């Protein structure tokens, strides 16, 4: 960002000081990713000549994001919510 622009930046970091941010940014970001991936998969499947390899890749990403969301909603414990430095 250019130094003369004084626009307030939102703290969108998922990790703060080695731990998950408590502001809910992680859950929101994962939910947005899931919505995007579901939309892309649906759109790609309706294409006359769908790219099956890319669809499979997006499905793999979707499965991963859904697992992360489940982990976040179940409540992460102290052992898994911090990263070792």
N, C-alpha and C positions, 0 to 999 in steps of 0.2 A: 504494500500500500504506500502511496506517495506520502511524504512527511507533512505536506501542507493540508492534507485532508484530515479533518478532526472528527471523523465519524466514530461513534462508540462501537467497539467490537464486543460481541457477545462471547462469553467463554464457552466454546463448543468442545473443549477438550474432554475426551472420555476418561483419561487418566490424569489425576492431579496428585503430585508428590508420591507416585508409585502405587496409588490406590484408585479404584473406580470413583469417578465424580459422584457426589451425592445429589446432584441437581436433576437427575433423571435424563440427562443428555444421552446416555448410553442406550437406554430403553427406547427413547424417541428415535434415535438414529437407526437402530436395528429394525424398529417397526416401519420406518420409511424405506429401508432397504428391502424388506419383505414385500411391501406394497409395490415397489418398483419392479422387483423380480417377478412377482405374480402377473403384473400387467404385461411385462415384456414377453413372458412365456406364453400367455394367452394370445397376444398379438402375433407372435412368431408362429404359433400353431395354425393360425388362420391364413397365413401367407400361402400362395399357390405352390411354392417350392420351399418349404421350411428347411432351415439349416439344423438338422438333427443334432449335430455335434455341439452347436452353440446352445441349443435348447437343453441338452443334457448337462452342459456346463452350468447354465443358469439354474437348473433344478438342483444340482449339487450345492451351489452357492445358497439357494433358498433353504435347503435342508440344514445347512450349517447355521444360517441366520436364525432359523426357527429354534434350533437347539440352544443358541445363545440367548434368545428371548425367553425360552423356558427356564434357563438357568437364572436369568435376571429376575423373572417373576417369582420363582421359587425362593429367592433370597440367597444371595451368595454369602458363604461363610468367610471368616477372616483368612483362612488358609488359601482360598482360591480367589479372593478379591484383591490381593496385593501381589505385586511383582517383586521378586528379589532383586536387589541392586548389586 
